[in-house]
């Protein structure tokens, strides 16, 4: 897989470097309902996923499917408007392919966002939660199989999956802006079903604060390649001990859109601090 993967990455990167001559320092992945954040970016070039060699194509409502190059807070960035999920039928190596491409384009910091279900009773719909750690046992690790040594080590260290300095900066940004922000542990599951009451109870008992269907595999691939990661969840639905709130994908998108201005401020100022 190693040489074949490197060839695919090189072909994708070469194509993108012909489309955009800049050097992005930060990559941004936008979750469900958060795609309009791209309005914050001074867009210099947009490239459709389907035009990029070996790139997967997004199939989910709320994910537009394009790579956006431009500037944010004076820094060059590349943003994914639409990500890939296990529940769409993609293999783990497909899901993390764009993260690897971003690193090879020069990205040193990756900002991830997602819509997530809250299991911490102190949370409410619309809250933002900084991810300080994650539990990944319920999804396949994207590094399984023969290691590609050119990308990273066989056994990557995960003692700091989410960068402590970036977390501290985000807390300061939120405090200065006068809004509350949570911090906690994210559990990744495959989806596409929302969790059953028993599954919510199990996730809560494990010590997690939110549950979602993305982010963790991207984080693992980024850390494998030495990229610093910051991630934030928008709480779009809540589990309670006596009942589960019935939720639709449309309601998830609406809750995410309502929380987007706060997320935008954090991402904007974090990128400016790089």
C-alpha positions in Angstrom: 0.0 0.0 0.0 2.9 2.4 0.8 4.2 3.1 -2.7 0.7 3.1 -4.2 -0.6 5.5 -1.6 2.4 7.9 -2.0 1.8 7.9 -5.8 -1.9 8.8 -5.3 -1.0 11.5 -2.8 1.7 12.9 -5.1 -0.7 13.0 -8.0 -3.4 14.8 -6.0 -0.9 17.3 -4.6 0.7 18.0 -8.0 -2.7 18.7 -9.4 -3.6 21.1 -6.6 -0.3 22.9 -6.7 -1.1 23.7 -10.4 -4.5 25.1 -9.4 -3.1 27.2 -6.5 0.4 28.4 -6.0 0.2 29.4 -2.4 1.4 27.7 0.8 -1.4 27.1 3.3 -0.3 26.9 6.9 -3.6 25.7 8.3 -6.2 23.2 7.2 -9.9 23.5 8.2 -12.5 20.7 8.0 -16.1 21.9 8.2 -18.7 19.6 9.7 -22.4 19.2 9.0 -24.2 22.5 8.8 -21.0 24.5 9.2 -20.2 25.0 5.5 -21.1 28.7 5.4 -17.9 29.4 7.5 -16.2 29.6 4.1 -17.7 33.1 3.8 -15.1 34.1 6.4 -12.3 33.1 4.0 -11.0 35.4 1.3 -11.3 32.8 -1.4 -8.6 32.6 -4.0 -9.4 29.3 -5.5 -12.0 26.6 -5.3 -11.5 23.0 -6.5 -14.3 20.5 -6.7 -13.4 17.1 -5.0 -14.4 15.3 -8.2 -11.7 17.1 -10.1 -8.9 16.1 -7.8 -7.1 12.8 -8.6 -8.0 10.0 -6.2 -10.2 12.3 -4.0 -13.4 10.9 -2.5 -16.6 12.7 -3.3 -19.0 13.7 -0.5 -22.6 12.3 -0.6 -24.2 13.8 2.5 -26.6 16.8 2.7 -24.9 19.7 4.3 -21.5 18.9 2.7 -20.8 20.8 -0.5 -17.7 18.9 -1.7 -15.0 21.3 -2.6 -11.5 22.3 -1.4 -11.2 26.1 -0.8 -7.9 28.0 -0.9 -7.6 31.5 0.4 -6.7 33.7 3.4 -8.1 33.9 6.8 -6.9 36.5 9.4 -4.0 37.2 7.1 -2.8 33.6 6.9 -3.1 31.2 4.0 -5.5 28.3 4.6 -7.1 25.4 2.8 -10.6 24.4 3.9 -12.7 21.3 3.2 -16.3 22.2 2.6 -17.6 18.7 3.2 -15.9 15.7 4.7 -16.1 11.9 4.3 -17.6 9.3 6.7 -17.5 5.6 7.3 -21.3 5.4 7.0 -21.1 6.6 3.4 -19.2 3.4 2.6 -15.7 4.9 2.4 -12.7 3.1 3.7 -10.7 4.7 6.5 -7.8 5.5 4.0 -10.3 7.4 1.8 -11.5 9.4 4.8 -8.0 10.6 5.8 -6.7 11.0 2.3 -7.5 14.8 2.2 -5.8 15.3 5.6 -2.6 13.7 4.2 -2.9 15.9 1.1 -3.2 19.0 3.3 0.0 18.1 5.1 1.8 17.6 1.8 0.6 21.0 0.7 2.4 22.5 3.7 -0.3 22.5 6.4 1.1 22.4 10.0 -2.1 22.9 12.0 -5.5 21.3 11.4 -8.8 22.7 12.7 -11.6 20.2 12.8 -15.3 20.9 13.5 -18.3 18.6 13.8 -21.9 18.3 14.9 -22.2 16.0 17.9 -24.8 14.6 20.3 -24.3 15.6 24.0 -24.2 13.0 26.7 -22.9 15.3 29.5 -26.0 16.5 31.4 -24.4 19.9 31.9 -24.5 20.6 28.2 -27.4 21.9 26.1 -28.2 22.2 22.4 -26.2 25.0 20.8 -23.2 24.7 23.1 -19.7 24.5 21.7 -17.3 22.0 23.2 -13.5 21.9 22.7 -12.4 18.4 22.2 -9.6 17.7 24.7 -9.4 13.9 24.1 -11.2 11.2 22.2 -12.2 7.5 22.4 -11.7 5.7 19.1 -12.4 2.0 19.9 -15.7 1.9 18.0 -14.2 2.8 14.6 -11.4 1.2 12.5 -8.0 2.9 12.9 -7.0 4.5 9.6 -3.3 3.4 10.2 -4.1 -0.3 10.2 -2.2 -2.3 7.7 1.4 -1.9 6.5 2.8 1.5 7.7 3.9 4.0 5.2 7.1 5.1 6.9 7.4 8.2 4.7 4.2 9.6 6.3 4.9 8.8 9.9 5.9 6.2 12.5 4.4 2.7 12.9 3.3 3.5 16.5 2.4 7.2 16.7 2.3 8.8 20.2 -1.2 10.0 21.1 -0.5 11.5 24.5 -1.6 14.9 23.2 -4.0 14.2 20.3 -5.4 17.8 20.6 -2.8 20.6 21.0 -2.8 22.0 24.5 -1.6 25.4 23.4 -4.4 25.8 20.8 -7.0 24.7 23.4 -5.7 27.4 25.8 -5.9 30.0 23.1 -9.5 29.0 22.2 -10.6 29.3 25.8 -9.1 32.8 25.9 -10.8 33.8 22.7 -14.2 32.6 24.0 -13.7 34.4 27.3 -12.7 37.7 25.6 -15.8 37.4 23.4 -18.0 36.8 26.4 -19.4 33.4 25.6 -19.3 30.1 27.4 -17.4 27.2 25.9 -17.3 23.6 27.1 -14.4 21.1 27.1 -14.6 17.4 27.0 -14.1 13.9 25.5 -15.5 12.9 22.0 -16.5 9.3 21.2 -16.5 8.4 17.5 -19.0 5.8 16.2 -19.7 4.6 12.7 -23.3 5.9 12.2 -25.4 6.4 10.3 -28.0 5.6 13.0 -28.3 7.9 15.9 -27.6 6.2 19.2 -30.1 4.0 21.1 -30.8 4.8 24.8 -28.6 1.9 25.9 -25.7 3.2 23.7 -26.1 6.7 25.1 -25.9 5.3 28.6 -22.8 3.3 27.7 -21.0 6.3 26.1 -21.9 8.4 29.2 -20.6 5.8 31.5 -17.3 5.5 29.6 -16.6 9.1 30.6 -17.4 10.8 27.3 -19.2 14.1 26.9 -20.3 13.9 23.3 -20.7 11.4 20.5 -20.3 11.8 16.7 -19.5 10.1 13.4 -16.4 11.9 12.3 -13.2 13.7 13.3 -11.2 11.0 15.1 -9.8 9.2 12.1 -8.8 12.6 10.7 -7.1 13.4 14.0 -5.2 10.1 13.9 -3.9 10.6 10.4 -2.8 14.2 11.2 -1.0 13.2 14.3 0.7 10.4 12.4 2.1 13.0 10.1 3.1 15.5 12.9 0.3 18.0 12.3 -1.1 19.9 15.4 -4.8 19.5 15.8 -7.6 21.6 17.3 -11.2 20.3 17.2 -14.5 21.6 18.3 -18.0 20.1 18.5 -21.4 21.9 18.2 -23.9 20.2 20.4 -26.9 19.6 18.1 -28.9 17.2 20.2 -29.0 15.9 23.8 -29.4 12.7 25.7 -31.0 12.8 29.1 -31.1 10.0 31.7 -34.9 9.7 31.4 -35.3 10.1 27.6 -33.6 10.6 24.3 -34.5 13.6 22.3 -35.7 12.5 18.9 -33.5 14.2 16.2 -33.4 14.5 12.5 -30.4 15.4 10.2 -32.2 18.6 9.3 -32.4 19.6 13.0 -28.7 18.8 13.4 -27.9 21.2 10.5 -30.1 23.9 11.9 -28.5 23.7 15.4 -25.0 23.8 13.8 -25.8 26.8 11.7 -27.1 28.7 14.8 -23.9 28.1 16.7 -21.6 28.9 13.7 -20.8 32.6 14.5 -19.1 31.5 17.8 -17.2 28.8 16.0 -16.2 31.2 13.3 -14.7 33.6 15.8 -12.6 30.9 17.4 -11.3 29.6 14.1 -10.7 33.1 12.8 -8.7 34.2 15.8 -6.8 30.8 16.2 -5.6 31.0 12.6 -4.6 34.6 13.2 -2.4 33.5 16.1 -0.5 30.9 14.1 
